[in-house]
Amino acid sequence: MGIGKINSIAAASLAKVNSIAKASISKMNSATASFTAAFADSISFDFDGTNDYLTGSHAALGELETTGSVSVWVKIDSMSANGFIWQISAEEGEDDQIFILWHNTAAVIRANVKLDGVSNKVDSGSGLENDGEWHHVVVTWLSGSRTSALNIVRMYIDGSETDTDAIDDEWGDASPPANFTVGRNNPTTNHYFNGHINDLAVFDDVLTAGEVSAIYNSGSPKDESSHSGLQSYYTMEAYSNGDSTVADDSSNSNSLTINNNTDIDSSDTP
């Protein structure tokens, strides 16, 4: 075979490789563009620490009595008191509730799975208040397992586990949780949160450490609408100034009511 023919074959092969590579890159870019368009993280809610909060309720809250997880992005402004980030609670009383709050005295984010009057608490590390940064918070809990060693509440901050606590009790109220609240303590109608909240997702199962890391995604929120166990999901992206409700971005239609201020959106996002 002549050198000219060999060169011709080589050139043709190289051209084919380049063509395949360009097609693959184009396909990847198209997929990336499609994903980006599907999840635009451009809105958070800026709670004023005075009276802004969200409320809701749905039948599936009962599933969270024993098992669940919450994923939420927060940016904490200067706090002078406790500020509740998220909470579910019984219709009356304070003995049965599960919540995440800024604990001002300890200067940490704290979660409490309070069952039949017994608190099971986990904390973040320090240094999160007014640092100008977004932080990803995940709390998981299990109280219904017959294997006692599995009954644990865990907290993760920015993808890493910070604390655990064993759970020895179960939901004591005869009725399931009746209240779903974001931004304040519902039973005592106080302790309003001062700061930003974004991409709040509630699951009816326990997220694994790997799932938490994947949701944290190195600090860049991504679409979790197809994640297994998703009960409700609030990206805030469907909100328009003046709306009185926040849409649920899961398939479960668990919208929330905005209380005291319908102009709390912000372009500050993780």
C-alpha positions as CSV (number, residue, x, y, z in Angstrom):
1,M,0.0,0.0,0.0
2,G,1.4,3.4,-1.0
3,I,2.2,6.1,1.5
4,G,-0.4,8.4,-0.2
5,K,-3.2,5.9,0.3
6,I,-2.1,5.4,4.0
7,N,-2.2,9.1,4.5
8,S,-5.6,9.3,2.9
9,I,-7.0,6.6,5.2
10,A,-5.5,8.2,8.2
11,A,-6.9,11.6,7.3
12,A,-10.4,10.1,6.8
13,S,-10.2,8.2,10.1
14,L,-9.1,11.4,11.9
15,A,-11.9,13.3,10.4
16,K,-14.4,10.7,11.5
17,V,-13.0,10.8,15.1
18,N,-13.3,14.6,15.1
19,S,-16.8,14.4,13.8
20,I,-17.8,11.9,16.6
21,A,-16.1,14.0,19.2
22,K,-17.9,17.2,18.1
23,A,-21.2,15.4,18.1
24,S,-20.6,14.1,21.6
25,I,-19.6,17.5,22.9
26,S,-22.6,19.1,21.3
27,K,-24.9,16.5,22.9
28,M,-23.3,17.1,26.3
29,N,-23.6,20.8,26.0
30,S,-27.3,20.4,25.0
31,A,-28.0,18.2,28.0
32,T,-26.2,20.6,30.3
33,A,-28.2,23.5,28.9
34,S,-31.4,21.6,29.2
35,F,-30.7,20.8,32.9
36,T,-29.7,24.4,33.6
37,A,-33.0,25.6,32.1
38,A,-34.9,23.0,34.2
39,F,-33.5,24.3,37.5
40,A,-32.9,28.0,37.8
41,D,-32.0,28.8,41.3
42,S,-32.7,32.5,41.3
43,I,-35.1,33.1,44.2
44,S,-34.8,32.7,48.0
45,F,-37.1,34.0,50.8
46,D,-35.7,36.7,53.1
47,F,-37.4,36.5,56.5
48,D,-37.2,39.7,58.5
49,G,-37.0,38.1,62.0
50,T,-40.1,40.1,63.1
51,N,-43.3,38.4,61.7
52,D,-42.7,36.7,58.3
53,Y,-43.5,33.0,58.2
54,L,-45.0,30.2,56.1
55,T,-47.7,27.7,57.1
56,G,-49.2,24.6,55.7
57,S,-50.7,21.2,56.5
58,H,-51.2,17.9,54.7
59,A,-52.4,14.4,55.5
60,A,-49.0,12.8,54.9
61,L,-47.4,14.6,57.8
62,G,-48.2,11.6,59.9
63,E,-45.5,9.7,58.0
64,L,-43.0,12.0,59.6
65,E,-43.8,11.0,63.2
66,T,-41.3,8.1,63.1
67,T,-39.2,8.6,60.0
68,G,-38.0,11.6,57.9
69,S,-35.4,14.0,56.6
70,V,-35.3,17.7,55.9
71,S,-32.9,19.4,53.6
72,V,-32.8,23.2,53.5
73,W,-30.4,26.0,52.5
74,V,-30.0,28.9,55.0
75,K,-28.1,32.1,55.3
76,I,-28.3,33.4,58.8
77,D,-28.4,37.2,59.5
78,S,-27.5,38.7,62.9
79,M,-29.7,37.0,65.5
80,S,-30.6,38.4,69.0
81,A,-32.9,35.5,69.9
82,N,-33.8,32.0,68.8
83,G,-35.2,31.7,65.3
84,F,-37.1,28.7,64.0
85,I,-36.2,27.6,60.5
86,W,-38.6,24.6,60.0
87,Q,-41.1,22.8,62.3
88,I,-43.9,20.2,62.4
89,S,-46.0,20.0,65.5
90,A,-49.0,18.5,67.1
91,E,-52.3,20.5,66.9
92,E,-52.0,21.5,70.6
93,G,-49.2,21.6,73.2
94,E,-45.5,21.4,72.9
95,D,-44.7,17.7,73.8
96,D,-44.6,16.4,70.2
97,Q,-42.8,18.4,67.6
98,I,-39.8,18.1,65.3
99,F,-37.9,21.3,64.4
100,I,-34.7,23.0,63.2
101,L,-33.8,26.4,64.7
102,W,-31.0,28.9,65.3
103,H,-30.2,28.5,69.0
104,N,-29.0,31.9,69.9
105,T,-27.5,31.1,73.4
106,A,-25.4,28.2,72.0
107,A,-24.8,30.1,68.7
108,V,-25.5,26.9,66.6
109,I,-28.2,25.5,64.4
110,R,-30.0,22.9,66.5
111,A,-32.6,20.3,65.6
112,N,-34.9,18.7,68.2
113,V,-36.9,15.6,67.7
114,K,-39.2,16.1,70.7
115,L,-41.4,13.0,71.2
116,D,-43.9,12.7,74.1
117,G,-42.1,15.5,75.9
118,V,-38.6,14.1,75.6
119,S,-36.0,16.1,73.6
120,N,-33.5,14.5,71.3
121,K,-31.1,17.2,70.1
122,V,-28.3,17.6,67.6
123,D,-26.2,20.7,66.9
124,S,-24.1,22.2,64.1
125,G,-20.7,23.7,64.6
126,S,-20.3,27.3,65.5
127,G,-19.5,30.4,63.3
128,L,-22.6,30.3,61.0
129,E,-24.3,33.4,62.2
130,N,-24.0,36.5,59.9
131,D,-21.0,35.0,58.1
132,G,-22.4,36.1,54.7
133,E,-22.5,32.5,53.5
134,W,-25.1,30.0,52.6
135,H,-25.1,26.7,54.4
136,H,-26.8,23.4,53.6
137,V,-28.6,21.8,56.6
138,V,-29.9,18.2,56.7
139,V,-31.6,16.6,59.6
140,T,-32.7,12.9,59.6
141,W,-34.5,10.9,62.2
142,L,-35.8,7.4,62.8
143,S,-37.8,6.4,66.0
144,G,-39.9,3.5,64.8
145,S,-37.3,0.8,64.4
146,R,-37.4,-2.3,66.5
147,T,-33.7,-2.3,66.4
148,S,-33.0,0.4,69.0
149,A,-29.5,1.2,67.6
150,L,-31.1,2.5,64.4
151,N,-33.3,5.0,66.3
152,I,-31.1,8.1,65.8
153,V,-31.4,11.8,64.9
154,R,-28.5,13.1,62.8
155,M,-27.4,16.6,61.6
156,Y,-25.3,17.4,58.5
157,I,-23.9,20.8,57.7
158,D,-22.5,21.4,54.2
159,G,-22.5,17.7,53.4
160,S,-20.7,16.6,56.6
161,E,-22.3,15.0,59.7
162,T,-21.9,17.2,62.8
163,D,-23.9,15.4,65.5
164,T,-26.1,12.4,66.4
165,D,-28.4,11.5,69.3
166,A,-30.2,8.3,70.2
167,I,-34.0,8.4,70.2
168,D,-35.7,6.4,73.0
169,D,-39.3,7.6,72.6
170,E,-42.1,7.9,70.0
171,W,-44.7,10.4,69.0
172,G,-47.1,10.6,72.0
173,D,-50.0,12.6,70.6
174,A,-53.0,10.6,69.5
175,S,-53.2,12.6,66.3
176,P,-50.5,13.1,63.7
177,P,-48.7,16.4,63.2
178,A,-51.2,19.1,62.3
179,N,-48.9,22.1,61.7
180,F,-46.1,22.7,59.1
181,T,-44.3,26.0,59.7
182,V,-41.3,27.8,58.2
183,G,-39.8,30.8,59.9
184,R,-41.3,30.8,63.4
185,N,-42.2,28.7,66.4
186,N,-45.8,27.7,65.8
187,P,-47.0,26.5,69.3
188,T,-45.8,29.7,71.0
189,T,-46.1,32.0,67.9
190,N,-42.7,33.6,68.5
191,H,-39.0,33.1,67.6
192,Y,-39.1,34.4,64.1
193,F,-36.1,33.6,61.8
194,N,-33.9,36.4,60.5
195,G,-32.2,35.4,57.3
196,H,-32.7,33.6,53.9
197,I,-34.2,30.2,53.4
198,N,-34.2,28.4,50.1
199,D,-34.8,24.9,48.5
200,L,-36.6,23.3,51.4
201,A,-37.2,19.6,50.8
202,V,-39.0,17.2,53.1
203,F,-38.6,13.4,52.7
204,D,-40.5,10.6,54.4
205,D,-37.4,8.4,54.7
206,V,-33.9,8.7,56.1
207,L,-31.4,10.2,53.7
208,T,-28.0,8.4,53.7
209,A,-24.7,10.2,54.1
210,G,-24.2,9.7,50.3
211,E,-27.5,11.2,49.5
212,V,-26.8,14.2,51.7
213,S,-23.5,14.7,50.0
214,A,-25.2,14.5,46.5
215,I,-27.8,17.0,47.5
216,Y,-25.2,19.4,48.9
217,N,-23.5,19.1,45.5
218,S,-20.4,21.0,46.6
219,G,-22.5,24.0,47.5
220,S,-24.6,24.2,44.3
221,P,-28.3,23.3,44.8
222,K,-29.8,21.1,42.1
223,D,-33.2,19.7,41.2
224,E,-34.4,17.2,43.7
225,S,-38.0,16.9,42.4
226,S,-37.5,13.3,41.3
227,H,-35.7,12.2,44.5
228,S,-37.3,9.1,46.2
229,G,-39.3,9.7,49.3
230,L,-39.9,13.4,48.5
231,Q,-43.0,14.6,50.4
232,S,-42.8,18.3,49.7
233,Y,-40.3,20.6,48.0
234,Y,-40.1,24.4,47.9
235,T,-37.6,25.9,45.5
236,M,-39.4,29.3,45.6
237,E,-38.8,29.6,41.9
238,A,-42.5,29.8,41.0
239,Y,-43.1,32.7,43.3
240,S,-44.0,36.2,41.9
241,N,-44.1,39.3,44.0
242,G,-47.5,39.6,45.7
243,D,-48.3,35.9,45.7
244,S,-50.0,34.7,48.9
245,T,-48.8,31.1,48.6
246,V,-45.6,29.1,47.8
247,A,-45.9,26.3,45.3
248,D,-44.9,22.7,46.1
249,D,-42.4,21.6,43.5
250,S,-42.9,17.9,44.3
251,S,-45.9,16.1,42.7
252,N,-47.9,16.3,46.0
253,S,-49.4,19.8,45.8
254,N,-48.6,20.8,49.4
255,S,-48.5,24.5,49.0
256,L,-47.7,26.9,51.8
257,T,-49.4,30.1,52.9
258,I,-47.3,33.3,53.2
259,N,-48.1,35.2,56.4
260,N,-47.7,39.0,57.1
261,N,-45.6,39.9,54.0
262,T,-46.0,38.8,50.4
263,D,-42.9,40.6,49.3
264,I,-40.1,38.5,50.8
265,D,-38.4,37.2,47.7
266,S,-34.7,37.8,47.2
267,S,-32.2,37.2,44.4
268,D,-29.6,36.1,46.9
269,T,-29.2,32.3,46.4
270,P,-26.6,29.7,47.1
